[in-house]
Amino acid sequence: MLDNLFRGLFDSDLTTVISVTDFLLCMGFSLILGLVMAFAYMYRT
């Protein structure tokens, strides 16, 4: 039963695997965006 539950999440035929550089680029961009939002919040309050 559990293998049917997670089949869509971990099936490599249905999903594309993200490369390491794309993953690091997304993580870096989200970190920068989070820091900008945190500094804007600290500035406003």
PDB file of all heavy atoms in Angstrom:
ATOM      1  N   MET A   1       0.820  -1.197   0.000  1.00  0.00           N
ATOM      2  CA  MET A   1       0.000   0.000   0.000  1.00  0.00           C
ATOM      3  C   MET A   1       0.865   1.263   0.000  1.00  0.00           C
ATOM      4  O   MET A   1       0.562   2.213  -0.709  1.00  0.00           O
ATOM      5  CB  MET A   1      -0.922  -0.011   1.212  1.00  0.00           C
ATOM      6  CG  MET A   1      -1.773   1.211   1.295  1.00  0.00           C
ATOM      7  SD  MET A   1      -2.986   1.044   2.589  1.00  0.00           S
ATOM      8  CE  MET A   1      -3.632   2.679   2.585  1.00  0.00           C
ATOM      9  N   LEU A   2       1.929   1.282   0.783  1.00  0.00           N
ATOM     10  CA  LEU A   2       2.771   2.474   0.840  1.00  0.00           C
ATOM     11  C   LEU A   2       3.531   2.710  -0.458  1.00  0.00           C
ATOM     12  O   LEU A   2       3.796   3.854  -0.815  1.00  0.00           O
ATOM     13  CB  LEU A   2       3.760   2.368   2.007  1.00  0.00           C
ATOM     14  CG  LEU A   2       3.163   2.567   3.390  1.00  0.00           C
ATOM     15  CD1 LEU A   2       4.219   2.390   4.458  1.00  0.00           C
ATOM     16  CD2 LEU A   2       2.513   3.916   3.520  1.00  0.00           C
ATOM     17  N   ASP A   3       3.879   1.642  -1.187  1.00  0.00           N
ATOM     18  CA  ASP A   3       4.572   1.846  -2.445  1.00  0.00           C
ATOM     19  C   ASP A   3       3.673   2.502  -3.481  1.00  0.00           C
ATOM     20  O   ASP A   3       4.127   3.264  -4.327  1.00  0.00           O
ATOM     21  CB  ASP A   3       5.162   0.544  -2.968  1.00  0.00           C
ATOM     22  CG  ASP A   3       4.112  -0.558  -3.064  1.00  0.00           C
ATOM     23  OD1 ASP A   3       3.038  -0.383  -2.483  1.00  0.00           O
ATOM     24  OD2 ASP A   3       4.402  -1.571  -3.717  1.00  0.00           O
ATOM     25  N   ASN A   4       2.372   2.240  -3.410  1.00  0.00           N
ATOM     26  CA  ASN A   4       1.440   2.924  -4.300  1.00  0.00           C
ATOM     27  C   ASN A   4       1.243   4.380  -3.897  1.00  0.00           C
ATOM     28  O   ASN A   4       0.992   5.230  -4.741  1.00  0.00           O
ATOM     29  CB  ASN A   4       0.085   2.220  -4.298  1.00  0.00           C
ATOM     30  CG  ASN A   4       0.127   0.890  -5.002  1.00  0.00           C
ATOM     31  OD1 ASN A   4       0.965   0.668  -5.867  1.00  0.00           O
ATOM     32  ND2 ASN A   4      -0.779   0.006  -4.634  1.00  0.00           N
ATOM     33  N   LEU A   5       1.382   4.667  -2.606  1.00  0.00           N
ATOM     34  CA  LEU A   5       1.187   6.026  -2.116  1.00  0.00           C
ATOM     35  C   LEU A   5       2.289   6.949  -2.611  1.00  0.00           C
ATOM     36  O   LEU A   5       2.040   8.078  -3.008  1.00  0.00           O
ATOM     37  CB  LEU A   5       1.142   6.013  -0.587  1.00  0.00           C
ATOM     38  CG  LEU A   5       0.911   7.344   0.117  1.00  0.00           C
ATOM     39  CD1 LEU A   5      -0.480   7.865  -0.210  1.00  0.00           C
ATOM     40  CD2 LEU A   5       1.076   7.177   1.606  1.00  0.00           C
ATOM     41  N   PHE A   6       3.529   6.460  -2.591  1.00  0.00           N
ATOM     42  CA  PHE A   6       4.663   7.300  -2.950  1.00  0.00           C
ATOM     43  C   PHE A   6       5.164   7.066  -4.371  1.00  0.00           C
ATOM     44  O   PHE A   6       6.220   7.540  -4.733  1.00  0.00           O
ATOM     45  CB  PHE A   6       5.809   7.074  -1.965  1.00  0.00           C
ATOM     46  CG  PHE A   6       5.491   7.538  -0.582  1.00  0.00           C
ATOM     47  CD1 PHE A   6       5.309   6.635   0.441  1.00  0.00           C
ATOM     48  CD2 PHE A   6       5.372   8.889  -0.308  1.00  0.00           C
ATOM     49  CE1 PHE A   6       5.011   7.054   1.718  1.00  0.00           C
ATOM     50  CE2 PHE A   6       5.068   9.324   0.964  1.00  0.00           C
ATOM     51  CZ  PHE A   6       4.895   8.411   1.978  1.00  0.00           C
ATOM     52  N   ARG A   7       4.446   6.363  -5.169  1.00  0.00           N
ATOM     53  CA  ARG A   7       4.907   6.062  -6.521  1.00  0.00           C
ATOM     54  C   ARG A   7       5.038   7.329  -7.362  1.00  0.00           C
ATOM     55  O   ARG A   7       5.994   7.513  -8.087  1.00  0.00           O
ATOM     56  CB  ARG A   7       3.966   5.086  -7.210  1.00  0.00           C
ATOM     57  CG  ARG A   7       4.439   4.714  -8.595  1.00  0.00           C
ATOM     58  CD  ARG A   7       3.567   3.681  -9.212  1.00  0.00           C
ATOM     59  NE  ARG A   7       3.661   2.437  -8.447  1.00  0.00           N
ATOM     60  CZ  ARG A   7       2.882   1.400  -8.618  1.00  0.00           C
ATOM     61  NH1 ARG A   7       1.911   1.449  -9.507  1.00  0.00           N
ATOM     62  NH2 ARG A   7       3.030   0.310  -7.897  1.00  0.00           N
ATOM     63  N   GLY A   8       4.087   8.244  -7.255  1.00  0.00           N
ATOM     64  CA  GLY A   8       4.145   9.468  -8.047  1.00  0.00           C
ATOM     65  C   GLY A   8       5.236  10.420  -7.595  1.00  0.00           C
ATOM     66  O   GLY A   8       5.741  11.207  -8.382  1.00  0.00           O
ATOM     67  N   LEU A   9       5.614  10.336  -6.324  1.00  0.00           N
ATOM     68  CA  LEU A   9       6.640  11.247  -5.825  1.00  0.00           C
ATOM     69  C   LEU A   9       8.047  10.826  -6.238  1.00  0.00           C
ATOM     70  O   LEU A   9       8.891  11.659  -6.546  1.00  0.00           O
ATOM     71  CB  LEU A   9       6.571  11.317  -4.289  1.00  0.00           C
ATOM     72  CG  LEU A   9       5.327  11.959  -3.713  1.00  0.00           C
ATOM     73  CD1 LEU A   9       5.346  11.827  -2.199  1.00  0.00           C
ATOM     74  CD2 LEU A   9       5.256  13.413  -4.108  1.00  0.00           C
ATOM     75  N   PHE A  10       8.309   9.531  -6.244  1.00  0.00           N
ATOM     76  CA  PHE A  10       9.668   9.052  -6.437  1.00  0.00           C
ATOM     77  C   PHE A  10       9.874   8.305  -7.742  1.00  0.00           C
ATOM     78  O   PHE A  10      10.899   7.684  -7.945  1.00  0.00           O
ATOM     79  CB  PHE A  10      10.075   8.157  -5.262  1.00  0.00           C
ATOM     80  CG  PHE A  10      10.038   8.865  -3.945  1.00  0.00           C
ATOM     81  CD1 PHE A  10       9.099   8.528  -2.994  1.00  0.00           C
ATOM     82  CD2 PHE A  10      10.920   9.888  -3.659  1.00  0.00           C
ATOM     83  CE1 PHE A  10       9.052   9.176  -1.784  1.00  0.00           C
ATOM     84  CE2 PHE A  10      10.869  10.553  -2.463  1.00  0.00           C
ATOM     85  CZ  PHE A  10       9.942  10.195  -1.517  1.00  0.00           C
ATOM     86  N   ASP A  11       8.920   8.330  -8.624  1.00  0.00           N
ATOM     87  CA  ASP A  11       9.056   7.644  -9.901  1.00  0.00           C
ATOM     88  C   ASP A  11       9.875   8.514 -10.845  1.00  0.00           C
ATOM     89  O   ASP A  11       9.468   9.611 -11.205  1.00  0.00           O
ATOM     90  CB  ASP A  11       7.678   7.356 -10.491  1.00  0.00           C
ATOM     91  CG  ASP A  11       7.752   6.397 -11.654  1.00  0.00           C
ATOM     92  OD1 ASP A  11       8.851   5.904 -11.947  1.00  0.00           O
ATOM     93  OD2 ASP A  11       6.698   6.133 -12.254  1.00  0.00           O
ATOM     94  N   SER A  12      11.020   8.045 -11.249  1.00  0.00           N
ATOM     95  CA  SER A  12      11.905   8.867 -12.077  1.00  0.00           C
ATOM     96  C   SER A  12      11.417   8.972 -13.519  1.00  0.00           C
ATOM     97  O   SER A  12      11.873   9.826 -14.265  1.00  0.00           O
ATOM     98  CB  SER A  12      13.330   8.301 -12.055  1.00  0.00           C
ATOM     99  OG  SER A  12      13.327   6.992 -12.579  1.00  0.00           O
ATOM    100  N   ASP A  13      10.517   8.092 -13.940  1.00  0.00           N
ATOM    101  CA  ASP A  13       9.979   8.192 -15.297  1.00  0.00           C
ATOM    102  C   ASP A  13       9.018   9.366 -15.437  1.00  0.00           C
ATOM    103  O   ASP A  13       8.901   9.953 -16.510  1.00  0.00           O
ATOM    104  CB  ASP A  13       9.250   6.904 -15.676  1.00  0.00           C
ATOM    105  CG  ASP A  13      10.196   5.726 -15.786  1.00  0.00           C
ATOM    106  OD1 ASP A  13      11.405   5.960 -16.003  1.00  0.00           O
ATOM    107  OD2 ASP A  13       9.735   4.585 -15.633  1.00  0.00           O
ATOM    108  N   LEU A  14       8.336   9.718 -14.355  1.00  0.00           N
ATOM    109  CA  LEU A  14       7.343  10.785 -14.418  1.00  0.00           C
ATOM    110  C   LEU A  14       7.933  12.158 -14.112  1.00  0.00           C
ATOM    111  O   LEU A  14       7.387  13.160 -14.544  1.00  0.00           O
ATOM    112  CB  LEU A  14       6.205  10.499 -13.433  1.00  0.00           C
ATOM    113  CG  LEU A  14       5.382   9.241 -13.693  1.00  0.00           C
ATOM    114  CD1 LEU A  14       4.372   9.040 -12.585  1.00  0.00           C
ATOM    115  CD2 LEU A  14       4.683   9.338 -15.030  1.00  0.00           C
ATOM    116  N   THR A  15       9.030  12.204 -13.385  1.00  0.00           N
ATOM    117  CA  THR A  15       9.599  13.481 -12.969  1.00  0.00           C
ATOM    118  C   THR A  15      10.983  13.658 -13.553  1.00  0.00           C
ATOM    119  O   THR A  15      11.665  12.694 -13.894  1.00  0.00           O
ATOM    120  CB  THR A  15       9.702  13.558 -11.437  1.00  0.00           C
ATOM    121  OG1 THR A  15      10.540  12.502 -10.980  1.00  0.00           O
ATOM    122  CG2 THR A  15       8.350  13.462 -10.781  1.00  0.00           C
ATOM    123  N   THR A  16      11.398  14.908 -13.669  1.00  0.00           N
ATOM    124  CA  THR A  16      12.754  15.196 -14.113  1.00  0.00           C
ATOM    125  C   THR A  16      13.609  15.471 -12.888  1.00  0.00           C
ATOM    126  O   THR A  16      13.165  16.107 -11.933  1.00  0.00           O
ATOM    127  CB  THR A  16      12.779  16.424 -15.042  1.00  0.00           C
ATOM    128  OG1 THR A  16      12.214  17.536 -14.354  1.00  0.00           O
ATOM    129  CG2 THR A  16      11.999  16.160 -16.311  1.00  0.00           C
ATOM    130  N   VAL A  17      14.826  15.009 -12.926  1.00  0.00           N
ATOM    131  CA  VAL A  17      15.737  15.176 -11.805  1.00  0.00           C
ATOM    132  C   VAL A  17      16.455  16.512 -11.969  1.00  0.00           C
ATOM    133  O   VAL A  17      16.999  16.802 -13.031  1.00  0.00           O
ATOM    134  CB  VAL A  17      16.753  14.015 -11.757  1.00  0.00           C
ATOM    135  CG1 VAL A  17      17.721  14.212 -10.606  1.00  0.00           C
ATOM    136  CG2 VAL A  17      16.026  12.697 -11.630  1.00  0.00           C
ATOM    137  N   ILE A  18      16.448  17.325 -10.927  1.00  0.00           N
ATOM    138  CA  ILE A  18      17.075  18.639 -10.988  1.00  0.00           C
ATOM    139  C   ILE A  18      18.582  18.466 -10.814  1.00  0.00           C
ATOM    140  O   ILE A  18      19.036  17.628 -10.035  1.00  0.00           O
ATOM    141  CB  ILE A  18      16.476  19.575  -9.916  1.00  0.00           C
ATOM    142  CG1 ILE A  18      16.977  20.997 -10.105  1.00  0.00           C
ATOM    143  CG2 ILE A  18      16.749  19.082  -8.523  1.00  0.00           C
ATOM    144  CD1 ILE A  18      16.254  22.011  -9.264  1.00  0.00           C
ATOM    145  N   SER A  19      19.344  19.237 -11.562  1.00  0.00           N
ATOM    146  CA  SER A  19      20.800  19.135 -11.466  1.00  0.00           C
ATOM    147  C   SER A  19      21.289  19.855 -10.220  1.00  0.00           C
ATOM    148  O   SER A  19      20.579  20.653  -9.609  1.00  0.00           O
ATOM    149  CB  SER A  19      21.450  19.728 -12.706  1.00  0.00           C
ATOM    150  OG  SER A  19      21.220  21.121 -12.766  1.00  0.00           O
ATOM    151  N   VAL A  20      22.526  19.565  -9.847  1.00  0.00           N
ATOM    152  CA  VAL A  20      23.092  20.143  -8.634  1.00  0.00           C
ATOM    153  C   VAL A  20      23.253  21.648  -8.790  1.00  0.00           C
ATOM    154  O   VAL A  20      22.979  22.415  -7.862  1.00  0.00           O
ATOM    155  CB  VAL A  20      24.437  19.464  -8.308  1.00  0.00           C
ATOM    156  CG1 VAL A  20      25.101  20.122  -7.108  1.00  0.00           C
ATOM    157  CG2 VAL A  20      24.239  17.989  -8.063  1.00  0.00           C
ATOM    158  N   THR A  21      23.669  22.100  -9.966  1.00  0.00           N
ATOM    159  CA  THR A  21      23.848  23.544 -10.164  1.00  0.00           C
ATOM    160  C   THR A  21      22.523  24.282 -10.103  1.00  0.00           C
ATOM    161  O   THR A  21      22.445  25.367  -9.523  1.00  0.00           O
ATOM    162  CB  THR A  21      24.540  23.806 -11.507  1.00  0.00           C
ATOM    163  OG1 THR A  21      23.793  23.191 -12.555  1.00  0.00           O
ATOM    164  CG2 THR A  21      25.949  23.256 -11.503  1.00  0.00           C
ATOM    165  N   ASP A  22      21.472  23.701 -10.676  1.00  0.00           N
ATOM    166  CA  ASP A  22      20.151  24.333 -10.596  1.00  0.00           C
ATOM    167  C   ASP A  22      19.645  24.358  -9.157  1.00  0.00           C
ATOM    168  O   ASP A  22      19.036  25.333  -8.721  1.00  0.00           O
ATOM    169  CB  ASP A  22      19.144  23.600 -11.480  1.00  0.00           C
ATOM    170  CG  ASP A  22      19.381  23.854 -12.947  1.00  0.00           C
ATOM    171  OD1 ASP A  22      20.073  24.842 -13.276  1.00  0.00           O
ATOM    172  OD2 ASP A  22      18.879  23.066 -13.766  1.00  0.00           O
ATOM    173  N   PHE A  23      19.908  23.290  -8.411  1.00  0.00           N
ATOM    174  CA  PHE A  23      19.496  23.240  -7.013  1.00  0.00           C
ATOM    175  C   PHE A  23      20.219  24.310  -6.201  1.00  0.00           C
ATOM    176  O   PHE A  23      19.594  25.035  -5.427  1.00  0.00           O
ATOM    177  CB  PHE A  23      19.779  21.851  -6.433  1.00  0.00           C
ATOM    178  CG  PHE A  23      19.507  21.746  -4.966  1.00  0.00           C
ATOM    179  CD1 PHE A  23      18.213  21.703  -4.501  1.00  0.00           C
ATOM    180  CD2 PHE A  23      20.549  21.708  -4.063  1.00  0.00           C
ATOM    181  CE1 PHE A  23      17.947  21.609  -3.139  1.00  0.00           C
ATOM    182  CE2 PHE A  23      20.307  21.615  -2.707  1.00  0.00           C
ATOM    183  CZ  PHE A  23      19.007  21.566  -2.251  1.00  0.00           C
ATOM    184  N   LEU A  24      21.527  24.436  -6.389  1.00  0.00           N
ATOM    185  CA  LEU A  24      22.292  25.443  -5.649  1.00  0.00           C
ATOM    186  C   LEU A  24      21.894  26.853  -6.061  1.00  0.00           C
ATOM    187  O   LEU A  24      21.862  27.760  -5.226  1.00  0.00           O
ATOM    188  CB  LEU A  24      23.791  25.222  -5.858  1.00  0.00           C
ATOM    189  CG  LEU A  24      24.356  23.961  -5.217  1.00  0.00           C
ATOM    190  CD1 LEU A  24      25.827  23.830  -5.553  1.00  0.00           C
ATOM    191  CD2 LEU A  24      24.142  23.967  -3.718  1.00  0.00           C
ATOM    192  N   LEU A  25      21.573  27.050  -7.326  1.00  0.00           N
ATOM    193  CA  LEU A  25      21.117  28.356  -7.792  1.00  0.00           C
ATOM    194  C   LEU A  25      19.786  28.727  -7.150  1.00  0.00           C
ATOM    195  O   LEU A  25      19.606  29.858  -6.675  1.00  0.00           O
ATOM    196  CB  LEU A  25      20.987  28.351  -9.309  1.00  0.00           C
ATOM    197  CG  LEU A  25      20.635  29.663  -9.977  1.00  0.00           C
ATOM    198  CD1 LEU A  25      21.769  30.673  -9.780  1.00  0.00           C
ATOM    199  CD2 LEU A  25      20.377  29.452 -11.449  1.00  0.00           C
ATOM    200  N   CYS A  26      18.869  27.780  -7.068  1.00  0.00           N
ATOM    201  CA  CYS A  26      17.576  28.032  -6.421  1.00  0.00           C
ATOM    202  C   CYS A  26      17.744  28.283  -4.928  1.00  0.00           C
ATOM    203  O   CYS A  26      17.084  29.169  -4.369  1.00  0.00           O
ATOM    204  CB  CYS A  26      16.637  26.853  -6.651  1.00  0.00           C
ATOM    205  SG  CYS A  26      16.060  26.712  -8.333  1.00  0.00           S
ATOM    206  N   MET A  27      18.620  27.528  -4.283  1.00  0.00           N
ATOM    207  CA  MET A  27      18.852  27.721  -2.850  1.00  0.00           C
ATOM    208  C   MET A  27      19.485  29.084  -2.578  1.00  0.00           C
ATOM    209  O   MET A  27      19.103  29.779  -1.633  1.00  0.00           O
ATOM    210  CB  MET A  27      19.750  26.613  -2.304  1.00  0.00           C
ATOM    211  CG  MET A  27      19.074  25.281  -2.234  1.00  0.00           C
ATOM    212  SD  MET A  27      17.699  25.238  -1.098  1.00  0.00           S
ATOM    213  CE  MET A  27      18.549  25.364   0.445  1.00  0.00           C
ATOM    214  N   GLY A  28      20.449  29.475  -3.396  1.00  0.00           N
ATOM    215  CA  GLY A  28      21.087  30.769  -3.219  1.00  0.00           C
ATOM    216  C   GLY A  28      20.124  31.915  -3.448  1.00  0.00           C
ATOM    217  O   GLY A  28      20.114  32.895  -2.700  1.00  0.00           O
ATOM    218  N   PHE A  29      19.292  31.809  -4.489  1.00  0.00           N
ATOM    219  CA  PHE A  29      18.334  32.861  -4.778  1.00  0.00           C
ATOM    220  C   PHE A  29      17.296  32.977  -3.671  1.00  0.00           C
ATOM    221  O   PHE A  29      16.924  34.086  -3.273  1.00  0.00           O
ATOM    222  CB  PHE A  29      17.650  32.593  -6.122  1.00  0.00           C
ATOM    223  CG  PHE A  29      16.729  33.693  -6.546  1.00  0.00           C
ATOM    224  CD1 PHE A  29      17.234  34.904  -6.976  1.00  0.00           C
ATOM    225  CD2 PHE A  29      15.354  33.521  -6.496  1.00  0.00           C
ATOM    226  CE1 PHE A  29      16.387  35.918  -7.360  1.00  0.00           C
ATOM    227  CE2 PHE A  29      14.504  34.532  -6.867  1.00  0.00           C
ATOM    228  CZ  PHE A  29      15.026  35.734  -7.310  1.00  0.00           C
ATOM    229  N   SER A  30      16.844  31.847  -3.147  1.00  0.00           N
ATOM    230  CA  SER A  30      15.858  31.900  -2.064  1.00  0.00           C
ATOM    231  C   SER A  30      16.473  32.444  -0.778  1.00  0.00           C
ATOM    232  O   SER A  30      15.803  33.134  -0.017  1.00  0.00           O
ATOM    233  CB  SER A  30      15.251  30.522  -1.827  1.00  0.00           C
ATOM    234  OG  SER A  30      16.244  29.606  -1.435  1.00  0.00           O
ATOM    235  N   LEU A  31      17.753  32.157  -0.538  1.00  0.00           N
ATOM    236  CA  LEU A  31      18.432  32.713   0.630  1.00  0.00           C
ATOM    237  C   LEU A  31      18.557  34.227   0.516  1.00  0.00           C
ATOM    238  O   LEU A  31      18.281  34.959   1.475  1.00  0.00           O
ATOM    239  CB  LEU A  31      19.810  32.074   0.783  1.00  0.00           C
ATOM    240  CG  LEU A  31      20.649  32.563   1.950  1.00  0.00           C
ATOM    241  CD1 LEU A  31      19.989  32.179   3.271  1.00  0.00           C
ATOM    242  CD2 LEU A  31      22.052  32.013   1.876  1.00  0.00           C
ATOM    243  N   ILE A  32      18.949  34.706  -0.655  1.00  0.00           N
ATOM    244  CA  ILE A  32      19.069  36.154  -0.867  1.00  0.00           C
ATOM    245  C   ILE A  32      17.707  36.826  -0.739  1.00  0.00           C
ATOM    246  O   ILE A  32      17.575  37.873  -0.101  1.00  0.00           O
ATOM    247  CB  ILE A  32      19.706  36.437  -2.239  1.00  0.00           C
ATOM    248  CG1 ILE A  32      21.171  36.014  -2.224  1.00  0.00           C
ATOM    249  CG2 ILE A  32      19.577  37.903  -2.626  1.00  0.00           C
ATOM    250  CD1 ILE A  32      21.841  36.046  -3.577  1.00  0.00           C
ATOM    251  N   LEU A  33      16.684  36.217  -1.312  1.00  0.00           N
ATOM    252  CA  LEU A  33      15.342  36.786  -1.219  1.00  0.00           C
ATOM    253  C   LEU A  33      14.852  36.805   0.224  1.00  0.00           C
ATOM    254  O   LEU A  33      14.238  37.782   0.664  1.00  0.00           O
ATOM    255  CB  LEU A  33      14.382  35.988  -2.099  1.00  0.00           C
ATOM    256  CG  LEU A  33      12.997  36.570  -2.306  1.00  0.00           C
ATOM    257  CD1 LEU A  33      13.085  37.913  -2.994  1.00  0.00           C
ATOM    258  CD2 LEU A  33      12.163  35.622  -3.119  1.00  0.00           C
ATOM    259  N   GLY A  34      15.146  35.756   0.980  1.00  0.00           N
ATOM    260  CA  GLY A  34      14.765  35.720   2.387  1.00  0.00           C
ATOM    261  C   GLY A  34      15.500  36.775   3.201  1.00  0.00           C
ATOM    262  O   GLY A  34      14.912  37.395   4.101  1.00  0.00           O
ATOM    263  N   LEU A  35      16.784  36.998   2.904  1.00  0.00           N
ATOM    264  CA  LEU A  35      17.535  38.029   3.618  1.00  0.00           C
ATOM    265  C   LEU A  35      17.010  39.427   3.301  1.00  0.00           C
ATOM    266  O   LEU A  35      16.916  40.275   4.186  1.00  0.00           O
ATOM    267  CB  LEU A  35      19.024  37.935   3.262  1.00  0.00           C
ATOM    268  CG  LEU A  35      19.761  36.748   3.867  1.00  0.00           C
ATOM    269  CD1 LEU A  35      21.178  36.674   3.307  1.00  0.00           C
ATOM    270  CD2 LEU A  35      19.793  36.847   5.372  1.00  0.00           C
ATOM    271  N   VAL A  36      16.650  39.667   2.045  1.00  0.00           N
ATOM    272  CA  VAL A  36      16.072  40.963   1.673  1.00  0.00           C
ATOM    273  C   VAL A  36      14.757  41.187   2.403  1.00  0.00           C
ATOM    274  O   VAL A  36      14.505  42.277   2.937  1.00  0.00           O
ATOM    275  CB  VAL A  36      15.882  41.044   0.142  1.00  0.00           C
ATOM    276  CG1 VAL A  36      15.015  42.233  -0.251  1.00  0.00           C
ATOM    277  CG2 VAL A  36      17.234  41.125  -0.548  1.00  0.00           C
ATOM    278  N   MET A  37      13.938  40.156   2.480  1.00  0.00           N
ATOM    279  CA  MET A  37      12.664  40.290   3.188  1.00  0.00           C
ATOM    280  C   MET A  37      12.879  40.494   4.686  1.00  0.00           C
ATOM    281  O   MET A  37      12.157  41.269   5.319  1.00  0.00           O
ATOM    282  CB  MET A  37      11.795  39.056   2.938  1.00  0.00           C
ATOM    283  CG  MET A  37      11.277  38.969   1.526  1.00  0.00           C
ATOM    284  SD  MET A  37      10.462  37.417   1.150  1.00  0.00           S
ATOM    285  CE  MET A  37       9.113  37.440   2.301  1.00  0.00           C
ATOM    286  N   ALA A  38      13.877  39.821   5.252  1.00  0.00           N
ATOM    287  CA  ALA A  38      14.156  39.985   6.681  1.00  0.00           C
ATOM    288  C   ALA A  38      14.657  41.387   6.986  1.00  0.00           C
ATOM    289  O   ALA A  38      14.252  42.004   7.984  1.00  0.00           O
ATOM    290  CB  ALA A  38      15.188  38.954   7.125  1.00  0.00           C
ATOM    291  N   PHE A  39      15.533  41.918   6.148  1.00  0.00           N
ATOM    292  CA  PHE A  39      16.028  43.273   6.371  1.00  0.00           C
ATOM    293  C   PHE A  39      14.930  44.307   6.166  1.00  0.00           C
ATOM    294  O   PHE A  39      14.869  45.304   6.873  1.00  0.00           O
ATOM    295  CB  PHE A  39      17.218  43.578   5.458  1.00  0.00           C
ATOM    296  CG  PHE A  39      18.486  42.942   5.926  1.00  0.00           C
ATOM    297  CD1 PHE A  39      19.237  42.153   5.070  1.00  0.00           C
ATOM    298  CD2 PHE A  39      18.952  43.128   7.225  1.00  0.00           C
ATOM    299  CE1 PHE A  39      20.414  41.555   5.496  1.00  0.00           C
ATOM    300  CE2 PHE A  39      20.130  42.533   7.653  1.00  0.00           C
ATOM    301  CZ  PHE A  39      20.857  41.748   6.793  1.00  0.00           C
ATOM    302  N   ALA A  40      14.035  44.080   5.202  1.00  0.00           N
ATOM    303  CA  ALA A  40      12.918  44.986   5.025  1.00  0.00           C
ATOM    304  C   ALA A  40      11.990  44.955   6.226  1.00  0.00           C
ATOM    305  O   ALA A  40      11.475  45.996   6.657  1.00  0.00           O
ATOM    306  CB  ALA A  40      12.146  44.623   3.742  1.00  0.00           C
ATOM    307  N   TYR A  41      11.774  43.785   6.800  1.00  0.00           N
ATOM    308  CA  TYR A  41      10.936  43.678   7.987  1.00  0.00           C
ATOM    309  C   TYR A  41      11.601  44.365   9.178  1.00  0.00           C
ATOM    310  O   TYR A  41      10.939  45.077   9.937  1.00  0.00           O
ATOM    311  CB  TYR A  41      10.676  42.206   8.311  1.00  0.00           C
ATOM    312  CG  TYR A  41       9.886  41.998   9.566  1.00  0.00           C
ATOM    313  CD1 TYR A  41       8.510  42.231   9.581  1.00  0.00           C
ATOM    314  CD2 TYR A  41      10.491  41.595  10.748  1.00  0.00           C
ATOM    315  CE1 TYR A  41       7.770  42.049  10.719  1.00  0.00           C
ATOM    316  CE2 TYR A  41       9.765  41.415  11.908  1.00  0.00           C
ATOM    317  CZ  TYR A  41       8.396  41.648  11.891  1.00  0.00           C
ATOM    318  OH  TYR A  41       7.680  41.477  13.029  1.00  0.00           O
ATOM    319  N   MET A  42      12.906  44.193   9.330  1.00  0.00           N
ATOM    320  CA  MET A  42      13.614  44.837  10.449  1.00  0.00           C
ATOM    321  C   MET A  42      13.648  46.354  10.273  1.00  0.00           C
ATOM    322  O   MET A  42      13.590  47.097  11.244  1.00  0.00           O
ATOM    323  CB  MET A  42      15.038  44.292  10.555  1.00  0.00           C
ATOM    324  CG  MET A  42      15.076  42.882  11.087  1.00  0.00           C
ATOM    325  SD  MET A  42      16.710  42.163  11.383  1.00  0.00           S
ATOM    326  CE  MET A  42      17.851  43.200  10.597  1.00  0.00           C
ATOM    327  N   TYR A  43      13.717  46.819   9.038  1.00  0.00           N
ATOM    328  CA  TYR A  43      13.729  48.260   8.787  1.00  0.00           C
ATOM    329  C   TYR A  43      12.383  48.885   9.098  1.00  0.00           C
ATOM    330  O   TYR A  43      12.306  49.987   9.624  1.00  0.00           O
ATOM    331  CB  TYR A  43      14.118  48.508   7.321  1.00  0.00           C
ATOM    332  CG  TYR A  43      14.065  49.958   6.921  1.00  0.00           C
ATOM    333  CD1 TYR A  43      15.065  50.848   7.352  1.00  0.00           C
ATOM    334  CD2 TYR A  43      13.040  50.432   6.126  1.00  0.00           C
ATOM    335  CE1 TYR A  43      15.020  52.177   6.981  1.00  0.00           C
ATOM    336  CE2 TYR A  43      12.986  51.767   5.760  1.00  0.00           C
ATOM    337  CZ  TYR A  43      13.993  52.646   6.195  1.00  0.00           C
ATOM    338  OH  TYR A  43      13.948  53.958   5.839  1.00  0.00           O
ATOM    339  N   ARG A  44      11.290  48.168   8.770  1.00  0.00           N
ATOM    340  CA  ARG A  44       9.957  48.729   8.943  1.00  0.00           C
ATOM    341  C   ARG A  44       9.486  48.682  10.394  1.00  0.00           C
ATOM    342  O   ARG A  44       8.595  49.431  10.772  1.00  0.00           O
ATOM    343  CB  ARG A  44       8.957  47.982   8.069  1.00  0.00           C
ATOM    344  CG  ARG A  44       9.192  48.144   6.568  1.00  0.00           C
ATOM    345  CD  ARG A  44       8.921  49.527   6.089  1.00  0.00           C
ATOM    346  NE  ARG A  44       7.512  49.848   6.206  1.00  0.00           N
ATOM    347  CZ  ARG A  44       7.024  51.074   6.142  1.00  0.00           C
ATOM    348  NH1 ARG A  44       7.818  52.080   5.959  1.00  0.00           N
ATOM    349  NH2 ARG A  44       5.743  51.278   6.271  1.00  0.00           N
ATOM    350  N   THR A  45      10.031  47.770  11.189  1.00  0.00           N
ATOM    351  CA  THR A  45       9.549  47.655  12.576  1.00  0.00           C
ATOM    352  C   THR A  45      10.592  48.086  13.557  1.00  0.00           C
ATOM    353  O   THR A  45      11.769  48.036  13.315  1.00  0.00           O
ATOM    354  CB  THR A  45       9.136  46.204  12.880  1.00  0.00           C
ATOM    355  OG1 THR A  45      10.233  45.348  12.636  1.00  0.00           O
ATOM    356  CG2 THR A  45       7.949  45.788  12.047  1.00  0.00           C
TER     357      THR A  45
END
